[in-house]
């Protein structure tokens, strides 16, 4: 593939709901451009973009694929993204480096959840966007209905059709271009070949109406065109093209095209549109590139996908990682088409390429020249909210698992790895079940580590309800010196203080050198309560009396005496179970508010209030027991058809209600085999 200058480059991100036909459209792009001679099928696992073993197995895209195509003297870098919310991090990173988002909708299903969410993201980023209504050859496909859905859902957006379909369902055979006023009639064999015809008389009235609507929508983007329009002149083909190009760049309109990727109808028209109307990359004066994706390969090493924003990045040269303050040597860059590599000498401004074995570089890092350091805006990844506890299936794999997790997590910044010090569990947090399951499949395939997955334990704690005074004595006689430690302690509730220790010794009944050992013993005993074995908290202990032996007393003896006293005392002080409570912010469409609030109440939550986020969404604030939130990412997705999102953070510990406490304690004891 030859090197292209900036004006002959386009970076386009394919987005949409799963099953809308993004990968099929990419495959047809490749076929029409001559890069492949046979169109692959997702069902057969032989498409260029879905090449990972997990993608072939599950028949879904799980990773963004870089697919460069050459068309009409222009190189279009197509970023084919996954269509499921579990992999939305891939969508966010690809949108960050594109000049345009091409939203693919199914002509039957219309505007689905991920398409809606992605449209919102693109609008927030002010990214030019185009809609392609696909699958118009299917039964019940309806271009007009999908267009109406878009207009109803986004009344402030100007969705302007540039084409209308000729025929429908099985008889769908081509498209009419509204600007050119021509019909593109495609062959039925999927070759993508077409003939250009005059528009049939029955379509002329509709075309004139849509052309007038288009002129009104785009005229303000260009001053000269606007003057002609205001003076009542009819805008010609060149006027409309000029104004549309400017209007797309300025986000004044969202063009809508149509076709069928499966039957290769209208796909050549989209390719022409991407070349003619999508903005060329904007270039910075300084040398700079953004790493927007990472792939971990146990054989090739780490592969970093980067988009150049300024300057040129050449093989075997030094660059500066301004995000981490480190120098890195760029090896051999290459273009990647699916899994096929093509080495290149250098990467020009505006282009996208890949380089292997950049050891310290992470997704979101900026690479630049050290003499003029630049730091580009990073990537705003979605917040991970679904956690699972994992453990290796083979005991000897603990060390292997740690290094494999770190390497594989570099591929996906929405995957978080942490260790819960209280429950001693290794936690994996992501966006959804499918993402986590596929992550573990990759772990087994790439690094040979098989892992089991379960719902994490809740880090409960224990406390007491009343004050008690108890004695603890450790006395042991052996040959030589014996062991003797004797204490009296007061134990009382101390809400919100975690742990307080005091001493009120009179007359030296416990020598001062042994008092720290008493506190140490109590702290050690607090790590395991008497109910289920959870740590004890919100407690005050006062050492008030005791006795010692001049020869047999020692720090260890007093520590053991304190442990005995504490365990006895907690058992007598009406122990009770505490549960962690989290503060939750849930963002949901207004239409689902009742269902979500009802569900929160059913989870023993306290709704604190609601505030409008925008015209369609409300933010609900609530306090909810953490135990009820362990699978909430799945529950909320079900309640809101995937449109809701939430964040949560630890708030405080609260007492588990009486009846529930008894049941819970029995369940926890049973789970621990007590």
C-alpha positions as a printed Julia matrix, in Angstrom:
674×3 Matrix{Float64}:
   0.0     0.0     0.0
   1.43    3.35   -0.97
   1.89    6.31    1.36
  -0.86    8.94    1.17
  -0.68   12.63    2.06
  -3.09   14.08    4.59
  -5.59   15.37    2.03
  -5.98   11.85    0.66
  -6.68   10.2     4.03
 -10.0     9.54    5.77
 -10.48    8.0     9.23
 -13.97    6.56    9.63
 -15.37    4.69   12.63
 -18.13    2.12   11.95
 -20.53    2.03   14.89
 -23.95    0.57   15.62
 -25.86   -2.13   17.48
 -24.76   -5.77   17.23
 -26.2    -7.45   14.16
 -26.73   -4.23   12.17
 -24.11   -5.37    9.63
 -20.93   -3.36   10.35
 -18.52   -6.22    9.71
 -20.46   -7.28    6.6
 -20.25   -3.71    5.3
 -16.5    -3.67    5.98
 -16.15   -6.94    4.07
 -18.03   -5.45    1.11
 -15.79   -2.35    1.23
 -12.78   -4.66    0.9
 -14.34   -6.59   -1.96
 -15.33   -3.47   -3.93
 -11.87   -1.95   -3.5
 -10.22   -5.12   -4.82
  -8.45   -5.99   -1.54
 -10.23   -9.37   -1.45
 -11.88  -11.4    -4.21
 -14.56  -13.1    -2.11
 -16.86  -11.64    0.54
 -16.56  -13.51    3.83
 -19.46  -14.2     6.19
 -19.62  -13.85    9.97
 -21.59  -17.1    10.21
 -18.72  -18.91    8.48
 -16.04  -17.18   10.6
 -14.03  -16.02    7.57
 -14.36  -12.21    7.58
 -11.23  -10.06    7.58
 -12.22   -7.92   10.57
 -13.52  -10.65   12.93
 -10.43  -12.85   13.0
  -9.8   -13.46   16.71
 -10.62  -17.05   17.8
 -13.15  -15.7    20.33
 -14.88  -13.67   17.58
 -15.08  -16.71   15.32
 -16.41  -18.85   18.19
 -19.06  -16.4    19.43
 -19.81  -14.89   16.0
 -19.64  -11.33   17.38
 -17.05   -8.54   17.15
 -15.25   -8.06   20.47
 -12.38   -5.84   19.35
 -11.95   -2.88   17.0
 -10.36   -3.92   13.71
  -8.31   -1.57   11.57
  -9.28   -2.06    7.91
  -7.58    0.32    5.44
  -9.13    0.44    1.95
  -8.06    2.35   -1.17
 -10.81    3.97   -3.22
 -10.72    6.67   -5.89
  -7.13    7.61   -5.01
  -7.91    8.0    -1.29
  -7.01    5.75    1.64
  -9.92    5.22    4.05
  -8.95    3.81    7.46
 -12.11    1.96    8.51
 -12.33    1.21   12.25
 -14.86   -1.62   12.61
 -16.07   -1.57   16.23
 -18.04   -4.1    18.33
 -21.82   -3.7    18.61
 -22.36   -4.91   22.19
 -22.28   -2.71   25.29
 -19.79   -5.01   27.03
 -17.16   -3.8    24.55
 -18.13   -0.12   24.48
 -14.6     0.85   25.54
 -13.47   -0.24   22.06
 -16.04    2.12   20.51
 -14.95    5.08   22.65
 -11.27    4.63   21.76
 -11.98    4.3    18.01
 -14.24    7.38   17.97
 -11.43    9.35   19.61
  -9.2     9.03   16.52
 -11.81    9.25   13.72
 -12.95   12.28   11.7
 -16.38   10.76   11.15
 -18.68    8.16   12.67
 -20.62    5.96   10.22
 -23.65    4.67   12.13
 -25.01    1.44   10.64
 -28.69    0.74   11.34
 -30.71   -2.34   10.46
 -33.56   -1.49    8.09
 -35.81   -3.88   10.02
 -34.86   -3.27   13.68
 -34.21    0.47   13.24
 -32.72    2.56   16.05
 -31.45    0.1    18.69
 -29.82    0.65   22.07
 -26.13    0.8    21.22
 -26.85    2.95   18.16
 -28.69    5.41   20.39
 -25.93    5.48   23.01
 -23.25    5.94   20.34
 -25.17    8.76   18.66
 -25.26   10.53   22.03
 -21.48   10.09   22.44
 -20.76   11.39   18.92
 -23.03   14.39   19.47
 -21.25   15.18   22.75
 -17.85   14.94   21.0
 -19.18   17.1    18.12
 -17.98   14.39   15.74
 -19.38   14.49   12.17
 -21.7    11.54   11.72
 -23.41    9.74    8.86
 -26.18    7.12    8.99
 -26.33    4.08    6.71
 -29.63    2.17    6.79
 -28.59   -1.4     5.95
 -30.43   -4.65    5.17
 -33.14   -3.03    3.04
 -33.38   -6.33    1.13
 -34.83   -8.03    4.26
 -38.47   -8.77    4.92
 -40.2    -5.91    6.8
 -37.33   -3.48    6.07
 -38.58    0.08    5.84
 -36.26    3.03    5.14
 -38.94    5.66    5.81
 -39.82    4.14    9.17
 -36.17    4.15   10.33
 -35.78    7.78    9.21
 -38.89    8.74   11.21
 -37.49    6.92   14.27
 -34.31    8.99   14.07
 -36.22   12.25   13.73
 -38.55   11.4    16.63
 -35.69   10.34   18.93
 -33.54   13.38   18.08
 -35.87   16.28   17.19
 -33.0    18.8    17.3
 -30.81   16.89   14.81
 -31.19   17.46   11.07
 -31.27   14.0     9.49
 -31.17   14.59    5.74
 -31.6    11.65    3.33
 -29.16   11.81    0.41
 -30.7     8.71   -1.15
 -33.96    6.81   -1.22
 -34.3     3.09   -2.0
 -35.67    1.76   -5.29
 -37.91   -1.17   -4.49
 -38.19   -2.8    -1.09
 -37.51   -6.13    0.63
 -36.88   -8.81   -2.04
 -37.39   -6.31   -4.87
 -34.83   -3.82   -3.5
 -32.53   -3.13   -6.44
 -30.86    0.25   -6.08
 -30.82    3.81   -4.77
 -31.69    7.23   -6.13
 -29.1     9.93   -5.43
 -30.98   13.11   -4.47
 -28.14   15.54   -5.29
 -27.35   14.0    -8.69
 -30.99   13.14   -9.42
 -29.87    9.75  -10.8
 -30.82    6.15  -10.13
 -28.08    3.61   -9.37
 -29.48    0.24  -10.41
 -27.38   -2.65   -9.04
 -26.89   -6.16  -10.35
 -28.59   -8.81   -8.21
 -25.53  -11.1    -8.01
 -23.66   -9.14   -5.28
 -20.92   -7.99   -7.68
 -21.54   -4.34   -6.77
 -21.82   -3.41  -10.44
 -24.5    -0.92  -11.39
 -25.87    1.18  -14.2
 -26.84    4.83  -13.82
 -30.34    5.67  -15.08
 -32.7     8.58  -15.15
 -35.05    8.77  -12.18
 -38.43    7.13  -12.91
 -41.32    9.61  -13.12
 -43.09    8.18  -10.04
 -40.15    9.23   -7.82
 -39.66   12.76   -9.19
 -42.04   14.56   -6.83
 -40.48   12.94   -3.73
 -36.96   13.7    -4.99
 -37.79   17.38   -5.56
 -39.23   17.67   -2.06
 -36.19   16.01   -0.44
 -33.81   18.12   -2.53
 -35.51   21.3    -1.27
 -35.24   20.05    2.31
 -31.55   19.27    1.78
 -30.91   22.73    0.3
 -32.56   24.4     3.28
 -30.58   22.27    5.75
 -27.1    22.79    4.25
 -27.26   26.28    2.72
 -26.18   28.11    5.89
 -22.89   26.2     5.97
 -21.45   28.25    3.06
 -21.95   32.02    2.67
 -22.06   32.04   -1.14
 -24.52   29.15   -1.28
 -26.63   30.8     1.41
 -26.87   34.05   -0.61
 -28.06   32.12   -3.68
 -30.6    30.25   -1.58
 -31.96   33.41    0.07
 -32.26   35.1    -3.32
 -34.49   32.26   -4.46
 -32.02   30.69   -6.9
 -32.16   26.93   -7.37
 -29.01   25.35   -5.94
 -27.2    23.22   -8.5
 -25.35   19.94   -7.88
 -22.03   21.68   -7.16
 -23.67   24.12   -4.71
 -25.27   21.28   -2.77
 -22.04   19.26   -2.67
 -20.01   22.27   -1.46
 -22.55   23.17    1.23
 -23.0    19.53    2.34
 -19.25   19.1     2.74
 -19.11   22.19    4.99
 -22.33   21.31    6.85
 -21.02   17.83    7.72
 -17.76   19.27    9.05
 -19.72   21.82   11.13
 -22.17   19.2    12.48
 -25.15   21.05   11.0
 -26.62   17.92    9.4
 -26.5    14.14    9.65
 -26.67   12.65    6.13
 -28.63    9.4     5.75
 -27.75    6.82    3.08
 -29.19    3.38    2.4
 -28.44   -0.01    0.87
 -27.66   -3.65    1.55
 -24.16   -4.82    2.47
 -25.17   -8.46    1.95
 -26.31   -7.87   -1.65
 -23.72   -5.13   -2.29
 -26.38   -2.57   -3.21
 -25.55    1.07   -2.51
 -22.16    0.24   -0.98
 -20.2     1.88   -3.8
 -22.27    5.03   -3.18
 -21.22    5.07    0.49
 -17.57    4.59   -0.44
 -17.83    7.54   -2.84
 -19.48    9.58   -0.09
 -16.7     8.83    2.43
 -14.07    9.92   -0.09
 -15.92   13.03   -1.33
 -17.53   14.43    1.83
 -15.86   13.17    5.03
 -13.31   15.74    6.32
  -9.61   15.01    5.86
  -7.66   14.78    9.14
  -6.72   18.01   10.88
  -3.0    18.29   11.54
  -1.04   19.72   14.46
   2.17   21.7    13.85
   4.1    19.58   16.38
   5.03   15.92   16.03
   2.43   13.94   17.99
   0.54   10.63   17.97
  -2.04    9.02   20.24
  -1.99    5.32   21.14
  -5.68    4.36   21.09
  -5.58    0.56   21.25
  -3.32   -2.22   22.49
  -3.21   -5.92   21.6
  -1.29   -8.43   23.7
   0.23  -11.33   21.81
   2.39  -13.91   23.64
   4.51  -14.43   20.49
   4.66  -11.04   18.71
   4.56   -9.05   21.93
   2.47   -5.98   22.6
   1.04   -4.2    19.55
   0.2    -0.49   19.88
  -2.26    1.12   17.43
  -1.54    4.83   16.98
  -2.99    7.77   15.07
  -0.53   10.45   13.95
  -1.72   14.03   14.57
   1.4    15.86   13.46
   4.8    15.18   11.93
   6.03   11.81   10.71
   6.88    8.66   12.68
   9.66    6.61   11.12
  11.1     3.16   11.8
  13.98    2.78   14.27
  13.74    6.29   15.74
  13.35    7.59   19.3
  10.12    9.21   20.48
   9.07   10.7    23.79
   6.11    9.34   25.78
   4.88   12.6    27.32
   2.17   10.79   29.32
   4.8     8.86   31.31
   7.93   10.96   30.85
   9.85    8.15   29.11
  11.81    7.7    25.9
  10.76    4.87   23.58
  12.26    3.49   20.4
   9.81    3.01   17.52
  10.54   -0.28   15.78
   9.1    -1.26   12.41
   5.64    0.32   11.96
   3.13   -1.53    9.84
  -0.36   -1.22    8.43
  -2.75   -3.84    9.74
  -5.73   -5.12    7.81
  -7.48   -7.53   10.12
  -4.54   -9.74   11.07
  -2.45   -9.1     7.94
   0.61   -6.91    8.46
   2.25   -4.71    5.83
   5.55   -3.1     6.97
   6.08    0.6     6.15
   9.03    2.95    6.51
   7.15    5.85    8.07
   3.64    6.97    9.05
   2.39   10.35    7.79
   0.31   12.92    9.66
  -3.34   11.89    9.74
  -2.67    8.19    9.17
  -3.17    5.19   11.48
  -0.64    2.38   11.92
   0.65   -0.19   14.43
   4.01   -0.79   16.08
   5.1    -3.74   18.23
   7.05   -4.03   21.48
   6.72   -0.54   22.97
   7.29   -1.79   26.51
   6.07    1.12   28.65
   3.38    2.53   26.34
  -0.27    2.18   27.37
  -3.57    2.94   25.65
  -4.23    6.69   25.83
  -0.53    7.7    25.88
   0.88   10.48   23.7
   4.06    9.94   21.67
   5.87   13.06   20.46
   9.24   14.71   19.87
  11.2    15.41   23.07
  12.28   18.85   21.89
   8.61   19.97   21.58
   6.63   17.85   24.07
   2.86   17.62   23.45
   0.17   15.86   25.48
  -2.98   14.99   23.55
  -6.38   14.53   25.16
  -6.74   10.92   26.3
  -9.71    8.56   25.95
 -12.78    8.79   28.18
 -13.5     5.11   28.86
 -16.81    3.94   30.38
 -16.8     3.08   34.1
 -16.57   -0.64   34.92
 -19.21   -1.79   37.4
 -19.5    -5.6    37.25
 -17.0    -7.42   39.48
 -16.28  -11.15   39.72
 -13.89  -13.07   41.95
 -11.4   -15.24   40.07
  -8.96  -17.97   41.04
  -6.71  -20.3    39.0
  -8.09  -23.8    38.56
  -4.59  -25.24   38.97
  -2.83  -24.45   42.26
   0.58  -23.9    40.69
  -0.75  -21.16   38.39
  -0.97  -18.31   40.96
   2.26  -16.58   39.86
   1.55  -17.22   36.19
  -1.94  -15.75   36.58
  -0.68  -12.43   37.97
   1.67  -11.63   35.08
  -0.84  -12.9    32.47
  -3.61  -10.67   33.9
  -1.42   -7.57   33.78
  -0.4    -8.22   30.17
  -3.9    -9.03   28.97
  -5.52   -6.12   30.84
  -3.37   -3.76   28.75
  -5.65   -4.66   25.81
  -8.74   -3.3    27.52
  -8.61   -0.31   29.91
 -12.19   -1.05   31.02
 -10.91   -4.24   32.7
  -9.7    -3.55   36.25
  -7.76   -5.98   38.47
  -7.73   -5.58   42.26
  -7.25   -7.57   45.46
  -9.81   -7.29   48.25
  -7.68   -7.41   51.38
 -10.66   -8.24   53.61
 -12.09  -11.16   51.64
  -8.65  -12.17   50.21
 -10.24  -12.46   46.75
  -8.75  -11.42   43.41
 -11.35   -9.28   41.64
 -11.85   -8.68   37.93
 -14.13   -5.75   37.09
 -15.57   -5.01   33.65
 -18.62   -3.73   31.78
 -20.57   -6.98   31.43
 -20.67  -10.77   31.69
 -19.76  -11.47   28.08
 -16.7    -9.23   28.28
 -15.45  -10.96   31.44
 -16.1   -14.47   30.1
 -14.28  -13.72   26.85
 -11.4   -12.13   28.81
 -10.96  -15.42   30.68
 -11.18  -17.37   27.42
  -8.32  -15.22   26.06
  -6.38  -15.82   29.27
  -6.58  -19.58   28.72
  -5.8   -19.39   24.99
  -2.96  -16.86   25.05
  -1.28  -17.65   28.37
  -2.46  -21.17   29.24
  -4.07  -20.16   32.56
  -7.53  -21.64   33.27
  -9.54  -19.59   35.76
 -12.79  -20.08   37.68
 -15.19  -17.16   38.21
 -17.81  -16.5    40.91
 -19.75  -13.67   42.56
 -17.43  -11.86   45.04
 -17.95  -12.19   48.76
 -19.35   -9.13   50.51
 -16.88   -7.69   53.06
 -19.19   -7.76   56.08
 -17.99   -6.68   59.51
 -19.04   -7.42   63.07
 -19.63   -5.15   66.07
 -21.29   -5.23   69.51
 -24.41   -3.68   71.03
 -23.61   -3.48   74.75
 -20.68   -2.93   77.11
 -19.13   -5.78   79.09
 -16.22   -6.31   81.46
 -14.32   -9.56   80.99
 -11.24  -11.35   82.26
  -8.57  -13.08   80.22
  -5.84  -15.24   81.72
  -3.05  -17.13   80.01
  -1.18  -19.43   82.4
   1.05  -22.25   81.37
   3.68  -24.08   83.45
   6.47  -25.93   81.69
   9.97  -26.95   82.61
  11.95  -23.81   83.41
  10.1   -20.5    82.97
   6.29  -20.64   82.69
   3.94  -18.21   80.94
   1.66  -15.86   82.82
  -0.54  -12.99   81.63
  -3.75  -11.75   83.23
  -6.0    -8.86   82.17
  -9.42   -7.35   82.83
 -10.83   -5.28   79.97
 -13.93   -3.19   79.33
 -15.4    -3.58   75.83
 -18.02   -1.09   74.65
 -19.56    0.13   71.35
 -17.86    3.13   69.74
 -19.84    4.0    66.63
 -17.86    5.48   63.76
 -14.49    5.17   65.54
 -13.42    1.75   64.15
 -11.16    1.01   67.17
 -10.12    2.86   70.31
  -7.75    1.56   72.96
  -7.28    3.06   76.41
  -5.75    1.99   79.7
  -6.84    2.77   83.25
  -4.33    0.79   85.3
  -3.77    1.71   88.95
  -0.99    0.47   91.14
   0.97   -1.23   88.37
  -1.23   -4.34   88.21
  -0.11   -4.62   84.57
   3.43   -3.25   84.06
   3.69   -0.52   81.41
   6.02   -2.58   79.19
   3.22   -5.15   78.66
   0.43   -2.69   77.77
   1.44   -2.43   74.05
   1.3    -6.26   73.88
  -2.29   -6.15   75.21
  -3.28   -3.66   72.46
  -1.49   -5.79   69.87
  -3.4    -8.89   71.01
  -6.74   -7.09   70.79
  -5.99   -5.75   67.29
  -5.08   -9.28   66.21
  -8.28  -10.71   67.71
 -10.36   -8.03   65.97
  -9.47   -9.47   62.55
 -11.87  -12.35   63.22
 -15.21  -11.91   65.0
 -17.22  -14.55   66.83
 -20.34  -14.63   64.59
 -18.99  -15.58   61.16
 -15.34  -14.59   61.4
 -15.5   -11.11   59.83
 -13.37   -8.25   61.26
 -14.75   -6.46   64.34
 -15.19   -2.68   64.15
 -16.77    0.31   65.98
 -15.42   -0.78   69.35
 -13.57    0.69   72.35
 -11.41   -1.44   74.65
 -10.1    -0.21   78.0
  -7.49   -2.18   79.95
  -8.6    -1.66   83.54
  -6.9    -4.32   85.66
  -4.84   -7.49   85.71
  -1.88   -9.16   87.38
   1.59  -10.35   86.52
   4.33  -12.72   87.64
   7.81  -11.39   88.2
   9.44  -14.34   86.38
   6.82  -15.93   84.1
   5.13  -12.83   82.58
   6.09  -11.79   79.05
   4.76   -9.73   76.17
   3.54  -12.9    74.46
   1.67  -14.05   77.57
  -0.17  -10.72   77.89
  -0.94  -10.69   74.16
  -2.55  -14.14   74.46
  -4.45  -13.12   77.59
  -5.86  -10.1    75.73
  -6.98  -12.3    72.83
  -8.78  -14.67   75.25
 -10.51  -11.76   77.0
 -11.55  -10.06   73.77
 -13.06  -13.17   72.2
 -14.97  -13.95   75.38
 -16.18  -10.35   75.68
 -17.4    -9.97   72.1
 -19.43  -13.16   72.47
 -21.16  -11.69   75.57
 -21.67   -8.15   74.2
 -24.53   -9.06   71.79
 -22.5    -9.26   68.57
 -24.19   -8.05   65.4
 -23.44   -8.05   61.69
 -22.63   -4.88   59.73
 -22.92   -4.58   55.97
 -21.23   -2.1    53.61
 -23.58    0.49   52.11
 -22.73    2.27   48.85
 -23.8     5.62   47.46
 -25.18    5.1    43.96
 -25.86    7.49   41.08
 -28.03    5.94   38.38
 -28.57    7.7    35.05
 -31.68    6.43   33.26
 -34.13    7.57   30.59
 -37.17    9.16   32.23
 -39.46    6.44   30.85
 -37.72    3.81   33.05
 -37.68    5.88   36.28
 -40.56    4.03   37.97
 -39.1     0.58   37.3
 -35.63    1.56   38.52
 -36.89    3.24   41.73
 -39.13    0.24   42.44
 -36.13   -2.07   42.0
 -33.96    0.06   44.33
 -36.68   -0.07   47.01
 -36.81   -3.84   46.54
 -33.07   -3.97   47.19
 -33.5    -2.3    50.62
 -32.21    0.96   49.14
 -33.07    4.52   50.21
 -33.76    6.88   47.31
 -32.39   10.31   48.26
 -33.55   12.3    45.26
 -33.65   12.78   41.51
 -32.32   15.48   39.2
 -32.67   15.96   35.45
 -29.47   15.19   33.49
 -30.88   16.42   30.16
 -34.18   16.35   28.3
 -34.44   12.57   28.29
 -32.38   11.34   31.25
 -32.73   11.56   35.03
 -30.09   10.9    37.7
 -31.28    8.97   40.77
 -29.21    9.14   43.98
 -29.62    6.36   46.51
 -27.97    4.48   49.35
 -28.06    0.72   48.83
 -26.49   -2.26   50.66
 -23.49   -3.48   48.65
 -24.76   -7.07   48.81
 -27.73   -6.01   46.67
 -25.49   -4.34   44.08
 -23.15   -7.22   43.19
 -25.02   -7.98   39.93
 -26.63   -4.58   39.44
 -24.86   -3.97   36.12
 -26.89   -6.89   34.72
 -30.13   -5.88   36.5
 -30.0    -2.27   35.3
 -29.28   -3.29   31.72
 -32.36   -5.52   31.82
 -34.58   -2.86   33.42
 -33.6    -0.09   30.98
 -33.03   -2.1    27.77
 -29.33   -1.27   28.1
 -29.82    2.5    28.29
 -29.08    2.99   32.0
 -25.69    3.48   33.63
 -24.5     3.89   37.2
 -21.56    4.63   39.44
 -21.15    3.71   43.09
 -18.7     4.26   45.9
 -18.44    3.02   49.48
 -20.35    5.15   51.98
 -20.42    3.46   55.4
 -21.22    0.31   57.35
 -24.73   -0.16   58.73
 -26.32   -2.83   60.92
 -28.08   -5.65   59.06
 -31.79   -5.73   60.02
 -32.66   -8.32   62.69
 -34.57  -11.0    60.77
 -32.29  -10.75   57.78
 -29.21  -10.87   60.02
 -30.13  -14.28   61.45
 -30.77  -15.74   57.99
 -27.61  -14.18   56.61
 -25.42  -15.46   59.44
 -26.7   -19.01   58.86
 -26.04  -18.69   55.1
 -22.52  -17.35   55.67
 -21.7   -20.09   58.19
 -23.01  -22.7    55.77
 -20.9   -21.27   52.93
 -17.81  -21.4    55.15
 -18.59  -24.96   56.24
 -19.2   -24.05   59.92
